[in-house]
Amino acid sequence: MARSTFPRDRFDDLPDASGRVGAHRAEKPRLRGWIVFLWAALATLVLIIVGIFGTLVVSGRISLGDDAAPAPSASAEPTTPAVVDTSYSVVVLNGTTNDGLAGETRDRIVAAGWPGTSVETGSSDSTDFATTTIYYLRDTDLPAAEGLAQTIGGAEVAQSDFLQPTDDPNTPGDESDVKRLIVVLGLDRVAGGADGTPAP
């Protein structure tokens, strides 16, 4: 055992039988470095977990208790009510090879209350248009487009500026204010598909 280099004091003069001579000069036990590191790492890990959990609770991603609000159930999107609005002008285009289909559809629209002068017919650039579609311009035109679709026995509706009037700056009026619906008749109106057989 290494000899102590401390100067003698009164505690060194105790009787040998007490066994306490120089006890106050005993070396302090030293913790090993890896134990200190282990405790520091454990404390850091606990703090990180508590912090993440607290953040999730505050942000509402985790709800404590049984009083959590139930998740909203999926529901069908509200449908726009169809309105038969005869103030709209209608253009009916035949997108098939079945001659006379546009005229038959026009007659059906006029019979539903549209003025004859407000419904025009023509041929589409395509003769193999798949699905009968009604095109409308503004969001506010959607109910009228749905109503026209019901009038002609069903059709898809889509928002587009296809064949919609545009304003002419050389005229005093605003031609783009005209309310117009465009009907393109497709092969779904023909019983035999593309062979031109009329639907029953």
C-alpha angles and dihedrals in degrees: 000000000000116000117247116249094200116116115253118263137176093282089064090062096065117121113273091235092070092065090213100103109135093355091134088063096057114132115258113246112250124218114232114252096237091057091055090048091049093053091047092050091048092050091048092051092050091050092050093050092048090048094051092047091048091050092051092050093048093047091051097243090119121040121201119216134015095282094085114135113253117251112263112258119237112260134183116267113257111262123226111248112245117239126192100222112178092185088083120090114229131211115196116199124188110226094180139068091247105112116217096026093113091050092050091050091048091053090052092051093048090049088056091061108276115134111252090235091058096058119073129180134208145143125275122232087243126061095191101056104156108209130026106248135184115211122206130181112212132039088243089059093063097090090052091048090051090049092051090048090057091046094058093044101267136323141166118263126215135175113240142134089232108147092347116147120255128209118266107216090204093065128069095230129069107243091187089071090073112115107227137166122198120210118195111189114217139196090272085078090060117076095213095044111229097359092086099242108150118243115251 
